[in-house]
Amino acid sequence: MALLLLLTLPLLAQDTVLQRPEVRKALDYLRAHHEDHLASQIRIAEIPAPTFHEAERARYMEKEFRRVGLKDVEIDKQGNVLGWRPGKSSKALVVAAHLDISFAPGVNTKVRKEGSRWFAPGIGDDSRGLAALLAIVEALNDAAIETGKTLLFVANVGEEGLGDLNGVRYLFGQSPHKAKLDSFISIDGTSPARIVNGGTGVKRYRVTLRGPGGHSYGNFGRPSAVHAAALIVSKLAVLPVPAKPKTTYNVGKFTGGTTINAIAEEATLEVDLRSEDPGELDKLELKFLESVRLGVAEENALRKASGVAVKEEHKLVSHRPGGQTAADNALVRAAMWASKATGHTPSLGYSSTDSNLPISLGIPAVTLGGGGRGNNAHSLDEWFEPADAFKGPQMVLLTILAYGQSRIP
């Protein structure tokens, strides 16, 4: 009974926060300005921002941070856009969304509308999150809410692909502000019902294979870099992995050769390994490296008579550490309550997001949805449906207030 009372008291306090007129005003602001925030999302989405090429979108967000009244706005040495909203405590809760999209430079980012859906690369991932940052600041200002914690709003670089979380790595590892940062919310994805409190660990490898090459007919019998790569992939493709904890592998990129009638001198594989459990990720890594060794050895054995061989090099190009913010942590409890308060049935889960980094450092972190519905992320057909999308910023705002023990004048 004592434990039940202990767990119930924070929820009662949070429900009291929800009934305050200033909080209701902030929530109403987000609903009333839904169309404005959708227009902001579209403007952001149309600014190209491939990983490592986020500067143009960063400059736009810098101007927007100033427009909504954030203090000491800057673009830091890593390329992150920072803006402060002082609270009662000098300790800061970071509220972030990533600038970059998972595409190469030159991709067409023009947004098109078909029926109830908007289409564009990155329209939801993470243009929605960036628009939600601005919406939340506007709502807090409109309702004159002073938060318990200082809020650091961040539009960060390097979340996607080989960016390897370099924006948040810098923020928590090298930034002059790092000592102030004691908690973290990433706005990424759409559903306010899905609360990511677990960071899926990721290791990414680039494997390069090099051989002697030669004419496909005249030098037949020499080992081929492409053949060796194919043998590696065939071995990796049948590796058994556990369903729980969820563990996955993927060859995301396979390139090699120069022409149809030449034995391939070079081939490259880019491989993504993931698991919710660090131990399983390490086991998968060892199995993958053994597949590389065996694939090369098999191709060389088949072509032994040629007297030449394929050689391999492998390099770890990205490592996202995993971990979990406990379900009973105050930040997770606040997010669960906020999800319910906005009409959702919350669930906890794992993903690979910017939250991985602070979680790995023992800093409470969650990733929350920006609202609306979306799918096909990381594809040219990514889509977003804005119906009730205002509930995303509402949910994040309530999480901030419930977690930060806000004082509302």
TILUM-600232 format. One record per residue (C-alpha): z, x, y; residue number from 1. Coordinates in steps of 0.001 Angstrom, whole numbers, plus 500000, padded with zeros to 6 digits. Each point is the difference from the previous one (the first is absolute). Example, Ala and Ser with C-alpha at 12.3 -4.5 7.8 and 13.67 -1.06 7.14 Angstrom:
BEGIN
site up:507800	east:512300	north:495500	num:1
site up:499340	east:501370	north:503440	num:2
! end
This chain:
BEGIN
site up:500000	east:500000	north:500000	num:1
site up:500812	east:502829	north:502390	num:2
site up:496626	east:501652	north:499297	num:3
site up:498194	east:496681	north:500489	num:4
site up:501750	east:499517	north:503352	num:5
site up:499094	east:503569	north:501018	num:6
site up:496315	east:499391	north:499258	num:7
site up:500008	east:496571	north:501665	num:8
site up:501543	east:500998	north:503336	num:9
site up:496987	east:502039	north:501204	num:10
site up:497705	east:497074	north:499159	num:11
site up:502168	east:497631	north:502035	num:12
site up:499860	east:502432	north:502918	num:13
site up:496230	east:500182	north:499673	num:14
site up:499676	east:496211	north:499991	num:15
site up:502027	east:499989	north:503224	num:16
site up:497493	east:502435	north:501511	num:17
site up:497181	east:497658	north:499035	num:18
site up:501585	east:497129	north:501919	num:19
site up:500354	east:501883	north:503280	num:20
site up:497689	east:498561	north:502674	num:21
site up:498657	east:503420	north:500976	num:22
site up:498938	east:500665	north:496419	num:23
site up:498357	east:496581	north:499774	num:24
site up:498162	east:500819	north:503218	num:25
site up:498676	east:503250	north:498534	num:26
site up:498847	east:498244	north:496823	num:27
site up:498328	east:497262	north:502045	num:28
site up:498233	east:502660	north:502069	num:29
site up:498439	east:501488	north:496876	num:30
site up:498764	east:496595	north:498854	num:31
site up:498645	east:499047	north:503442	num:32
site up:498138	east:503299	north:500455	num:33
site up:498586	east:500137	north:496493	num:34
site up:496374	east:499887	north:501215	num:35
site up:500616	east:502759	north:502537	num:36
site up:501439	east:502224	north:497299	num:37
site up:497049	east:499275	north:497705	num:38
site up:497654	east:501058	north:502815	num:39
site up:502049	east:503204	north:500353	num:40
site up:499639	east:500637	north:496265	num:41
site up:496217	east:499623	north:500220	num:42
site up:499765	east:502384	north:502961	num:43
site up:502019	east:502597	north:498104	num:44
site up:497937	east:499578	north:496818	num:45
site up:496755	east:500689	north:501870	num:46
site up:501204	east:503431	north:501162	num:47
site up:498983	east:502500	north:497269	num:48
site up:502960	east:501894	north:498539	num:49
site up:499215	east:501794	north:496725	num:50
site up:502793	east:502250	north:498770	num:51
site up:500029	east:503219	north:502092	num:52
site up:497903	east:498204	north:502664	num:53
site up:502565	east:497612	north:501505	num:54
site up:499953	east:501334	north:503585	num:55
site up:497986	east:497190	north:501612	num:56
site up:502176	east:497286	north:498509	num:57
site up:503111	east:502021	north:500901	num:58
site up:498945	east:500083	north:503653	num:59
site up:499533	east:496225	north:499938	num:60
site up:503446	east:499465	north:498480	num:61
site up:501519	east:502359	north:502569	num:62
site up:498656	east:497740	north:502770	num:63
site up:501255	east:496914	north:498162	num:64
site up:503465	east:501493	north:499548	num:65
site up:500124	east:500536	north:503746	num:66
site up:498693	east:496478	north:500666	num:67
site up:502790	east:498369	north:497982	num:68
site up:502627	east:502057	north:501810	num:69
site up:501140	east:502583	north:497482	num:70
site up:501726	east:503061	north:501449	num:71
site up:499075	east:503699	north:499800	num:72
site up:496663	east:499231	north:498346	num:73
site up:498278	east:503082	north:498591	num:74
site up:497558	east:501271	north:497416	num:75
site up:501896	east:502666	north:498086	num:76
site up:498691	east:503283	north:498598	num:77
site up:498964	east:498350	north:496734	num:78
site up:498067	east:497210	north:501730	num:79
site up:502583	east:497212	north:499581	num:80
site up:500471	east:497575	north:502891	num:81
site up:503675	east:499517	north:500901	num:82
site up:501709	east:497502	north:502278	num:83
site up:503710	east:499272	north:500410	num:84
site up:501939	east:496792	north:500593	num:85
site up:503634	east:500971	north:500682	num:86
site up:502759	east:498105	north:498228	num:87
site up:503771	east:499995	north:499950	num:88
site up:500103	east:502998	north:497634	num:89
site up:498136	east:503261	north:500507	num:90
site up:499224	east:500063	north:496263	num:91
site up:496457	east:498786	north:499489	num:92
site up:498322	east:497653	north:497581	num:93
site up:496346	east:501030	north:499717	num:94
site up:497508	east:497110	north:499873	num:95
site up:496606	east:501387	north:499039	num:96
site up:496447	east:499125	north:499017	num:97
site up:497275	east:502452	north:499115	num:98
site up:496960	east:500729	north:502131	num:99
site up:497599	east:501214	north:497329	num:100
site up:497607	east:498119	north:497744	num:101
site up:498880	east:501033	north:496512	num:102
site up:496393	east:500810	north:500850	num:103
site up:497826	east:502943	north:500965	num:104
site up:498816	east:500517	north:503593	num:105
site up:497023	east:497851	north:500904	num:106
site up:501113	east:496816	north:498258	num:107
site up:499060	east:496799	north:501816	num:108
site up:503239	east:498472	north:501327	num:109
site up:498450	east:496978	north:501718	num:110
site up:502030	east:496892	north:499124	num:111
site up:498133	east:496902	north:498826	num:112
site up:501284	east:496467	north:499384	num:113
site up:498959	east:497853	north:497054	num:114
site up:501774	east:496661	north:499740	num:115
site up:503747	east:500569	north:500149	num:116
site up:499706	east:503708	north:499234	num:117
site up:499503	east:503110	north:502091	num:118
site up:498288	east:502975	north:498363	num:119
site up:500101	east:503701	north:500898	num:120
site up:501194	east:503296	north:498517	num:121
site up:503711	east:500200	north:500810	num:122
site up:500209	east:496483	north:501513	num:123
site up:503267	east:499494	north:498152	num:124
site up:500832	east:503567	north:498939	num:125
site up:501340	east:500776	north:502502	num:126
site up:498560	east:498377	north:503123	num:127
site up:502285	east:497067	north:499295	num:128
site up:503032	east:502286	north:500003	num:129
site up:499024	east:501617	north:503299	num:130
site up:499493	east:496612	north:501653	num:131
site up:503370	east:498871	north:498626	num:132
site up:501742	east:502974	north:501662	num:133
site up:498742	east:498866	north:503394	num:134
site up:500819	east:496352	north:499311	num:135
site up:503600	east:500806	north:499067	num:136
site up:500592	east:501995	north:503189	num:137
site up:498549	east:497177	north:502092	num:138
site up:502259	east:497448	north:498303	num:139
site up:503143	east:502108	north:500427	num:140
site up:499190	east:500486	north:503671	num:141
site up:499149	east:496342	north:500615	num:142
site up:503372	east:498958	north:498576	num:143
site up:501888	east:502880	north:501678	num:144
site up:501579	east:501041	north:496692	num:145
site up:501973	east:503225	north:499882	num:146
site up:500066	east:501387	north:496471	num:147
site up:502968	east:501727	north:498463	num:148
site up:497927	east:503035	north:499038	num:149
site up:497512	east:501778	north:502205	num:150
site up:496493	east:499230	north:498742	num:151
site up:497329	east:502668	north:499709	num:152
site up:496590	east:498397	north:499635	num:153
site up:497465	east:502296	north:498346	num:154
site up:496275	east:499753	north:499357	num:155
site up:499708	east:502854	north:497539	num:156
site up:497186	east:502070	north:498577	num:157
site up:499280	east:501090	north:496453	num:158
site up:501167	east:497188	north:497730	num:159
site up:496793	east:499553	north:498041	num:160
site up:498456	east:502211	north:497333	num:161
site up:500324	east:503716	north:500536	num:162
site up:501885	east:499437	north:503239	num:163
site up:502982	east:500437	north:497661	num:164
site up:502400	east:498183	north:502358	num:165
site up:499638	east:502836	north:502522	num:166
site up:500973	east:497764	north:502927	num:167
site up:503386	east:498970	north:498639	num:168
site up:500510	east:503435	north:498421	num:169
site up:499852	east:501460	north:503486	num:170
site up:502146	east:497234	north:501468	num:171
site up:502872	east:500543	north:497562	num:172
site up:499494	east:503711	north:499394	num:173
site up:498932	east:501704	north:503234	num:174
site up:500185	east:497519	north:502858	num:175
site up:502559	east:500789	north:502714	num:176
site up:501220	east:496407	north:499534	num:177
site up:500730	east:500256	north:496272	num:178
site up:503799	east:500178	north:500349	num:179
site up:500061	east:496559	north:501645	num:180
site up:498041	east:498240	north:497260	num:181
site up:502237	east:498292	north:497460	num:182
site up:497842	east:497205	north:498553	num:183
site up:496353	east:499006	north:499680	num:184
site up:497793	east:496919	north:499774	num:185
site up:496301	east:500301	north:499273	num:186
site up:497799	east:496984	north:500710	num:187
site up:497204	east:500202	north:497433	num:188
site up:498354	east:497306	north:497935	num:189
site up:500195	east:496304	north:500834	num:190
site up:502466	east:497885	north:497996	num:191
site up:503477	east:499567	north:501541	num:192
site up:501234	east:499095	north:496516	num:193
site up:499363	east:503479	north:498597	num:194
site up:502641	east:502548	north:500926	num:195
site up:499189	east:503526	north:498875	num:196
site up:503257	east:501860	north:499490	num:197
site up:498637	east:502368	north:497358	num:198
site up:497657	east:502898	north:500615	num:199
site up:497487	east:500605	north:497231	num:200
site up:499697	east:503741	north:499470	num:201
site up:496466	east:501392	north:500299	num:202
site up:498388	east:503308	north:499090	num:203
site up:496345	east:500600	north:500809	num:204
site up:497910	east:502833	north:498615	num:205
site up:496610	east:501475	north:500750	num:206
site up:498442	east:501688	north:496955	num:207
site up:497034	east:502318	north:500594	num:208
site up:497839	east:501179	north:497091	num:209
site up:497476	east:502830	north:500307	num:210
site up:497457	east:501250	north:497492	num:211
site up:496881	east:502196	north:499811	num:212
site up:497478	east:497190	north:500498	num:213
site up:496372	east:500427	north:499015	num:214
site up:496879	east:498046	north:499087	num:215
site up:500668	east:496865	north:497958	num:216
site up:497359	east:500969	north:497410	num:217
site up:499564	east:503732	north:500323	num:218
site up:503741	east:500718	north:500016	num:219
site up:501094	east:497187	north:497734	num:220
site up:503199	east:500929	north:498213	num:221
site up:501892	east:501292	north:503007	num:222
site up:503186	east:498102	north:500897	num:223
site up:499735	east:497413	north:502775	num:224
site up:502642	east:499394	north:502637	num:225
site up:499126	east:496287	north:499954	num:226
site up:500280	east:499798	north:496214	num:227
site up:503418	east:501658	north:500161	num:228
site up:501083	east:497571	north:502709	num:229
site up:498827	east:497067	north:497892	num:230
site up:502021	east:501253	north:497026	num:231
site up:503093	east:500254	north:502224	num:232
site up:499512	east:496432	north:501234	num:233
site up:499479	east:498686	north:496455	num:234
site up:503322	east:501501	north:498937	num:235
site up:501852	east:498750	north:503057	num:236
site up:498559	east:496501	north:499600	num:237
site up:501761	east:499450	north:496665	num:238
site up:503401	east:501425	north:500877	num:239
site up:502786	east:497530	north:499137	num:240
site up:502331	east:499191	north:502903	num:241
site up:502971	east:497628	north:500195	num:242
site up:499641	east:496574	north:501568	num:243
site up:503618	east:500276	north:501150	num:244
site up:500707	east:502036	north:502003	num:245
site up:496457	east:499398	north:501233	num:246
site up:498014	east:503224	north:499599	num:247
site up:496296	east:500385	north:500810	num:248
site up:497141	east:502477	north:500272	num:249
site up:496598	east:499837	north:501640	num:250
site up:497017	east:502296	north:500482	num:251
site up:499066	east:498893	north:503470	num:252
site up:497203	east:502465	north:500648	num:253
site up:497574	east:501858	north:497695	num:254
site up:497303	east:502219	north:501480	num:255
site up:497835	east:502781	north:498663	num:256
site up:496610	east:501454	north:499259	num:257
site up:496979	east:500540	north:502220	num:258
site up:497000	east:498439	north:498263	num:259
site up:499059	east:498169	north:496806	num:260
site up:498398	east:503003	north:498308	num:261
site up:502694	east:502594	north:500689	num:262
site up:503136	east:500740	north:498029	num:263
site up:502826	east:499226	north:502421	num:264
site up:501578	east:503080	north:501515	num:265
site up:502871	east:498096	north:501594	num:266
site up:501860	east:496693	north:499663	num:267
site up:503063	east:498585	north:501716	num:268
site up:502485	east:497327	north:498997	num:269
site up:502608	east:498398	north:502257	num:270
site up:502759	east:498400	north:497981	num:271
site up:502853	east:497693	north:501015	num:272
site up:503165	east:499875	north:497846	num:273
site up:502820	east:497518	north:500712	num:274
site up:503271	east:498765	north:498578	num:275
site up:503057	east:498095	north:501122	num:276
site up:502069	east:502531	north:498042	num:277
site up:499936	east:503686	north:501026	num:278
site up:500513	east:501105	north:496400	num:279
site up:497021	east:497983	north:498758	num:280
site up:497885	east:501405	north:502829	num:281
site up:500867	east:503533	north:498888	num:282
site up:499084	east:499137	north:496388	num:283
site up:496674	east:498513	north:501134	num:284
site up:499285	east:503100	north:502058	num:285
site up:500468	east:502222	north:496944	num:286
site up:497719	east:497772	north:497898	num:287
site up:497357	east:500072	north:502725	num:288
site up:500088	east:503796	north:500265	num:289
site up:499717	east:500229	north:496207	num:290
site up:496926	east:497714	north:500178	num:291
site up:498468	east:502439	north:502475	num:292
site up:500679	east:502964	north:497731	num:293
site up:498689	east:498263	north:496892	num:294
site up:496880	east:498624	north:501680	num:295
site up:498957	east:503432	north:501248	num:296
site up:500827	east:501647	north:496683	num:297
site up:497943	east:497433	north:498088	num:298
site up:496902	east:500462	north:502168	num:299
site up:500271	east:503769	north:499769	num:300
site up:500441	east:499847	north:496201	num:301
site up:496886	east:497858	north:499652	num:302
site up:497978	east:502544	north:502013	num:303
site up:501676	east:503150	north:498671	num:304
site up:496727	east:501514	north:498830	num:305
site up:498771	east:500238	north:503613	num:306
site up:502553	east:502688	north:500748	num:307
site up:500997	east:498338	north:503317	num:308
site up:502690	east:497490	north:500900	num:309
site up:501148	east:497349	north:502434	num:310
site up:503177	east:500830	north:501931	num:311
site up:502366	east:497561	north:501687	num:312
site up:502285	east:499988	north:503014	num:313
site up:502443	east:497197	north:500738	num:314
site up:501939	east:499398	north:503182	num:315
site up:502732	east:497527	north:500881	num:316
site up:498632	east:498509	north:503240	num:317
site up:502543	east:497248	north:500585	num:318
site up:503536	east:499264	north:498875	num:319
site up:501762	east:496843	north:501118	num:320
site up:503594	east:500156	north:498802	num:321
site up:501437	east:496852	north:498440	num:322
site up:503376	east:498311	north:500063	num:323
site up:501716	east:496763	north:500896	num:324
site up:502112	east:498433	north:502718	num:325
site up:502653	east:498133	north:498007	num:326
site up:499797	east:496223	north:499887	num:327
site up:503522	east:499732	north:501420	num:328
site up:499207	east:502221	north:503000	num:329
site up:500536	east:498229	north:503321	num:330
site up:496353	east:500437	north:501031	num:331
site up:498707	east:498467	north:496766	num:332
site up:502484	east:497126	north:500241	num:333
site up:498920	east:499361	north:503581	num:334
site up:496350	east:499894	north:498958	num:335
site up:500759	east:497624	north:497114	num:336
site up:501840	east:497669	north:502342	num:337
site up:497231	east:500166	north:502625	num:338
site up:497377	east:499165	north:497397	num:339
site up:501946	east:496919	north:498927	num:340
site up:500643	east:499028	north:503612	num:341
site up:496248	east:499906	north:500663	num:342
site up:499332	east:497761	north:497000	num:343
site up:499180	east:502511	north:497271	num:344
site up:501311	east:500830	north:496551	num:345
site up:500611	east:503747	north:500234	num:346
site up:499436	east:502501	north:497246	num:347
site up:500695	east:503721	north:499832	num:348
site up:497470	east:502493	north:498710	num:349
site up:498391	east:503422	north:499989	num:350
site up:496979	east:501343	north:501840	num:351
site up:498783	east:503237	north:501560	num:352
site up:500460	east:499728	north:503762	num:353
site up:501400	east:501931	north:502944	num:354
site up:503458	east:498896	north:498828	num:355
site up:499750	east:502439	north:497075	num:356
site up:500828	east:502911	north:502266	num:357
site up:503250	east:498771	north:501591	num:358
site up:501095	east:498507	north:496662	num:359
site up:499618	east:503447	north:498404	num:360
site up:502306	east:501387	north:502716	num:361
site up:502685	east:497415	north:499321	num:362
site up:499172	east:498024	north:503169	num:363
site up:499972	east:496186	north:499573	num:364
site up:496412	east:498787	north:500192	num:365
site up:497932	east:496929	north:499139	num:366
site up:496394	east:498954	north:500425	num:367
site up:499448	east:496443	north:501221	num:368
site up:496898	east:497833	north:500335	num:369
site up:498422	east:499291	north:503369	num:370
site up:499160	east:496372	north:499193	num:371
site up:496939	east:498008	north:498991	num:372
site up:498075	east:500509	north:496776	num:373
site up:497665	east:502808	north:499035	num:374
site up:498319	east:501802	north:497159	num:375
site up:497428	east:502667	north:499072	num:376
site up:501834	east:502730	north:501899	num:377
site up:498193	east:503363	north:499944	num:378
site up:496639	east:498255	north:499631	num:379
site up:497253	east:499060	north:502445	num:380
site up:500688	east:496354	north:499089	num:381
site up:503658	east:500053	north:501020	num:382
site up:500932	east:496590	north:501393	num:383
site up:502828	east:498367	north:501929	num:384
site up:500947	east:496327	north:500424	num:385
site up:502188	east:499420	north:503068	num:386
site up:501572	east:496642	north:499049	num:387
site up:503737	east:500180	north:500791	num:388
site up:499662	east:503742	north:500605	num:389
site up:502651	east:499761	north:502744	num:390
site up:502597	east:499767	north:497225	num:391
site up:499496	east:503703	north:499289	num:392
site up:501195	east:501243	north:503409	num:393
site up:502704	east:497307	north:499909	num:394
site up:501290	east:501348	north:496694	num:395
site up:499993	east:503623	north:501200	num:396
site up:501721	east:499029	north:503247	num:397
site up:502754	east:498140	north:498119	num:398
site up:500415	east:502982	north:497668	num:399
site up:500516	east:502260	north:503021	num:400
site up:502579	east:497665	north:501521	num:401
site up:501911	east:499325	north:496779	num:402
site up:500109	east:503677	north:499046	num:403
site up:500737	east:501354	north:503457	num:404
site up:502982	east:497728	north:500723	num:405
site up:498293	east:498991	north:503219	num:406
site up:501910	east:499112	north:503128	num:407
site up:498141	east:497215	north:501796	num:408
site up:501163	east:499415	north:503576	num:409
! end
